[in-house]
Amino acid sequence: MALTLSDIHQLFDERGGEQYSGEPVTQLQHALQTAALGEAEGASDALVTAALLHDLGHLLHDLGETPSLRGLDDAHQYRALPFLRGLFDGAVLDTIRLHVDAKRYLCATRPGYHDSLSADSKRSLLLQGGIFSYSEAANFIAQPGAEAAVSLRQWDDLAKDADKVTPPLSHFMARAARCVPSSQAAGQPVVT
């Protein structure tokens, strides 16, 4: 069943206060900070929306606190896609789908990137397939949405500041509303 913008807002209202696994922020703080970093860099509505929703899979599928400590890959990058398909197009969905592989890519191509990851990101990296080989990295970056996913991934890594002030969820949901195709928008109330 596809989510509506109102459903997404409600999901953040109900579960956004949960701790972001292994980090000093909540799920909502992390989502808002990631989106705010994208917005500060002048990213498109679609990329800012992907930044806001990139970890929505954590809220849709509860595996408990810090699944990586139990050796579980929650595959969150895929879990949200069926719920968002029909609401958003590939510009949003591909970026969400690829943001985990973007971490694998950055580890392979940026010296020092792996060392900058949090302990939980390093643990989950191993569960997600580890660092890409040279050919895997080349194949990844050639995919549609990969460059956007690399940008999102870098904001994702920085969006873990417990004291960071961001615009409210309603601000980013208004940007998300602009990404909904007009054929779908008729049933989408504007969330404020």
N, C-alpha and C positions, 0 to 999 in steps of 0.2 A: 504494500500500500504506500503510495507516494505521500510525503509530508506536504503540508501547506506552509506558508510563511508563519502563520499563526501557530501551527504545531511546533515549528522550530523555536519560536519565541518561548512557547510554553515549556518545551524541553529544557531550554536554558534556565527558565525560571525554576523548574522543579529540580534539576540535577546540576546546574551550573556551579552551585556552591560546593560541590564535591572537590576534594583535593585532586589536583593534577598529579598523576602517578609519579612519585619520587621527586617532586619539585615543590618549591615554596609558594605556589600559587594555586588558585582554584581553576577548574575547567573553564569557567566564564572569564576569569582574569586572563588566562592564557589565550583564549579565543579573541578577546577584545584587544589585547596587546599585539597579537600577530596581525590582526586587521589594521590596527592603528599604525604599525610600522610600515605596512604596505601602502596605506594611504599617505603617510609622510613622504614616501618615495614617489608619489604620483601614479600609483598603480591604477589600472582600470577597475571599473565596478566589478567585473567578473573575477579579477585576481584578488581584490579585497574581499569579495564574497567567499572565494575559495579559502582565503586565509582565515576568515571567520569560522568557516565550517569544516576545516581540514581534519579536526579531531572529533567531529560529531559522532563518529562510530563508537567512541568511548562511552558516550551517553546513551547510545541505543543498545549496547551489549555490555552488560555488567559482568566483568570477570573478577571483581573485587579489587582491593588495594594492591597496586604495583604487581601486575601479573608477571612481569619479567623476572621478579625474584623467585617465582615458582616455575620458571622455564617455559612460560606461555607467551606465544606471539598472538596478540589479540586480533591481528589483521584488520585493525580499525580503518585503514585506508580504503578497504573494500566494503565494510559493513554498512556505511552510510549510503553508498551509491544507489542501491535499489530504492531507497526511500527518497532520494533526491532526483532520480531520473524522471523526466516528465516535467519537473519544475525548472530545472536548469539544463543548459546545453553543455557541450564538451568543453567549452572554455572554463567552466567551473569544475565539472566532473573530472576531466582529465588531470587537472592540476591537483585535485584532492587525491585521486588514485595514485599519482606519481610522487607524492611528497615523501614517502618513505624511501623509495628508490633514489630520490634526490640526495638523501643522506648517504646512501651507499656510493653514489656518484661523487659527491663532494669528498668523501673519505679517500677515494681513489685518485682524485685529480687536484686536490688542494693540500699542499703540505701543511701540517699542523692542525688541519680541521678536526681529525679524529681526536687529538689531544684536547681540543676545546669542548668536546661533548660532555654533557653531564654523565654521571655514573649510570643513571637509568637509560639514557640514550645509547651508551656503549653496550649495556646488557641487551637492550632490545635489538641493536644492530646485529648482534650475533644470531639472534632468533629470527631475524628478517632476511637472513642469507649472507650476511657479512659484507665486506668491502668488495666492490665490483672489480673484476679484472679489467685490463685495458680494453679488450674487445666488448665486454659488457657495458663499460662506461660509454664507449663510442656508440653502441646500439641504443643505449638509454637516451642520450642527448639528442639523437636524431628523431625521436618520437614527437608527435604534436603534443604540446603542453609541457614538455620537459624543461625548457628554459624558465617558464613561469613557475614550475614546481621547484626549481633550484632557488629562485628568489623567495618563494614561500618558505622553503626549508630554512633559509638563512634568518628570516624573520622569526620563524618557529623557535629556533635556537636562542634567540634574544628575548623571547616573550615569557620570561620567568622571573620577573621583578615584582615582589610582593607589594612594593610601594608605588608602582607606576600608576599614574592617573591617565585614563583614556576617555574618549567619548563613550556615551552609554550604548547599550545594545540597540536601542531604537535607531540611533544614527546609522549603524551598519546594516540593520534590517531594511532601512530605506534604500540603501545602496543595493542590497540584495533584491529588493522589489524591482529595481530597474533592470535586473538580469533575467527576470521571468518573461518568457516570450509572450507577446500580446495575446496570443490564442489561449494561453494558460492564465493570464492575469485577471480575467473576468471574475474568477472565483476566489481571488486572493485579496483579502482585506489588507490595507496598509497597517502595519503594526507600529504603534507608537508607545 
